[in-house]
Amino acid sequence: MNPVRLTAAQAAVRYLAAQDVEIEGATVPFFAGVWAIFGHGNVAGLGEALYAAREVLPTFRAHNEQAMAHAAIAYAKQMRRSRAMVCTTSVGPGATNMVTAAALAHVNRLPVLLLPGDVYASRRPDPVLQQIEDFGDGTVSANDCFKPVSRYFDRITRPEQLLAALPRAMAVLTDPADCGPVTLAFCQDVQAEAYDWPEAFFRRRLWTQRRQPADPREIQALARRLRDAASPLIVAGGGVLYARAEAALAAFAARTGVPVAETQAGKGALAWDHPQALGAIGVSGTRAANAAAAAADLVIGVGTRLQDFTTGSRALFANPDRALVQVNVGAFDAYKHGAEPVVGDAGAVLEALSAALGAWRAPPDWTDRNAADPGITLVELEAFLAETDASLPSDAQVIGAVWRAMDEDAVVVCAAGGLPGELHKLWRTRRPGGYHVEYGYSCMGYEIAGGLGVKLAAPDREVVVMVGDGSYLMLNSEIATSVAMGAKLIITVLDNRGFGCISRLQQETGGAPFNTLLDDAAPAIDFAAHAASLGARSEKVLGIAALEAALERARASDRTYVIVIDTDPAISTEAGGAWWDVAVPEVSERPQVRVAREAYEAARNDQRLGD
């Protein structure tokens, strides 16, 4: 077999372009494209290789390295991890700009391939421009920052190392349990070095989406637990959606009567009006979901990592006799909180469990109790979301206007601040994939870039981004990218003059209002003019009625449309939320802090640690 002589960069690009995946019977490339901001460290090597392959592996240009990685990660999330994107940067600040995004992907178990440039493997010109020098370790570069936030990390110092590194990278990116960011730090001189590659390395390969069954003994143990339970509850997480198991969950809940509460990542696993849907759980949860969680004698997590917002900082599951079972494709998550593990794909487990249970149904008094308390009632919901003549509407009222304006195919995108909590409680998800809120890392700046990634994954769906003024100011450059790519977004900017939710938290823990909201001396920021300068259509509106009219104009627009509305920073929806462990100082001169500390210590008594 004749060898193929290519540079390491050319070989990497050819290999990546040859990796396929099957989605609903169709074979498509696993990588939908490469986000690239070129600089020294990747422009000569990978840049040349990507130009030659642009017809089979398209390259997209962004304006910020963190933002382009957010877009790639959002694309993978919206695609339920079945496809991914690549991101490449220069050697120094371009690379470290992606570290935050890598952490976000790691926390959320989402695939992205990061190819930052690196220093010279030969060390001939050391130190090169932008090189970080470690005074005690000559092997360290800036890219070592990626190690704790990558599921797999390698530094390519010889071309032939790609023969092992690239298949390992693909194995991680496509594995349901190990899935997460992969970083291949690519030494810039190595990118340009030639090597005689085996032709077989570039053959097309089809990667399958594994549906791992659970051990039958774990299924039978869970079935016994359910039969003995008086008040079982399912907590649906993102793993339900990644496994495309929403239909299996809906069928299981309907047949057995077991109520279902949803995490942020799991929201949309059940339609909002499913008879067993209790809505959001935890700190941003509904009354019914949290009451059921407090009373449940069996809590079954399905595809959730049970972070503190879900568990009320380990105080929400209050029944002293409760048992916890974790259904998860990853053993790391299945054993959390002392849970009994059921390690397997969410859909495969639900199907096997349904068969094991036969005609069993949850006790009638438990199902009747939950049916009588549908979370936030429609009357309450409409009150929270209603139109208002107030000059400064609440976040909830803005959410209501956006929800009313969008059809059932729309996707709402959000990430940080007070909006995710309001959306978790109040947004009525009509279709799976219609709720895209990044709350595992709660990363300010994700929203607009994430919306771009969602639009690339779902070009036929309206994508509406909800973002606060704080997040907008942190990272807005991909508005220009969305306009240039023709990837239309509807962006609603809620301007409460600063970090409203943190201001509320500051005061709830006894602190004085300080350094969170902009004072009267700070200039008013014209977000609409700024968005227009990036190529979007934009306007500022006053009040909910004007917002609804603007949303109609936005839907009719042929390009990204930004709507700005002033909101009240002091109002949030007080309905059902669980306690959250935010440490309050033990000693303070402020009496408000001392009072808050007493309440904090009392609440900590409800935490269940070690189980």
C-alpha angles and dihedrals in degrees: 000000000000116000120236113230111214139142116260090252092050091049093049092051093046091050094049091049090055097058115103137183133194118237119181092335097314124107113223135163112276091221113061093192148308126271108210137180104181125216137139105309097046111022097080098040111027092022092060092045094049092050091056091049098041094117094058101028110030121213122217125198120219134181102232129033096219090048095050090051089050088053091051092048093047089051090055092046093051089048089054089244092295093118135024145185137231127233125199129184143169123275106268132023090002089061097044090047086070096055093088091052091048089055090050091052091047094052092047096043092237127153122242129148113221119197106182117176115248140198124285112289088207091052089214096139098030124190096039124190111292093009117151109218121206109207092212104033123046093192095064123102134168088269091071084082087076095061099086093043099046127084087210128016131184136163114219107219097154128037094234091059086078089071088072102024100055096052089046089051092051092048090057096043093053100038114102093212101039096035116139143096120330120201122198106182101208115206107227097227091048091054088065098043118105126228136176103249125198108251091227090066089074099048114124113263128197115215116201127214103241119222102199114204119217125244106275089231090060091049092051091047091052091047090054090049091053095048090053095044123106096189114020123177132189120213108201117207137179092283089074090061095040088054090047086235099138092110091049090050093048091050093046093049093046094048097044100032092228108152120236130215122189135222121215091265092044097048109125094032084113124032109254092247098047108132093238096044113116093175128222122008132207134015091350093034137123126258094248096048093048093044089052091048091052092050100038118116090193122038116188115193112201114195097339131125091209099231120186097268089059097046098038086245090306094306101094101076092069105161104114090214097047123130123207124213121183120205106194138144088225119067090208090067097033093065097047122126091014091293126168102246130231103181112200149085112306095233095045091049094049091050093048092045092050090053092048092051096050110183095349118138131186115263111284095233090057095047091044091051093053094043089056093056110049098185105252107010119234089249091054092043094052089048092054093046099038125126115263139192091217114127089225110040123194124255088251092057090051089050089052092054092049093047093050091050096051129077125230093270095058121116120214116209126197140140123175146023125033096321097078091057092050092046092048090057102034113027110100105215110211100182135021109265092031094106117062110170119154104213103143090084096012089214118189109221096034095100106080096033089044090051089055091053091048091051091052089051094044107027093164095055127081108246115205118189119202112198138164123231091252094057091041091057092048097056125001104132095106090071084081091048092051090052092047092049095044089238100144120211131180106219121191112194114200107202113200093155100255139342100340100174093048089049089055092047091048091056095040088059091051098262125139117249100269137156096343107089125043114252126230091265093061115098121255109250117225099217093172092056090046093052090048089053088059091055101264127126108244148170141173119232135194116222137349098287091055090046092055091051090049091050089057089054089048092053090052093049122106094213141038110306124200122199120189123200131173114235138187112263094201101059126086132157110267102198124128103325119158127229118278123206105236108159115239120205114265091215127038141146089225114091089207089061092049091052090048090050091055091052090046093053091049092051092049089064088072094058117110107213126182095024 
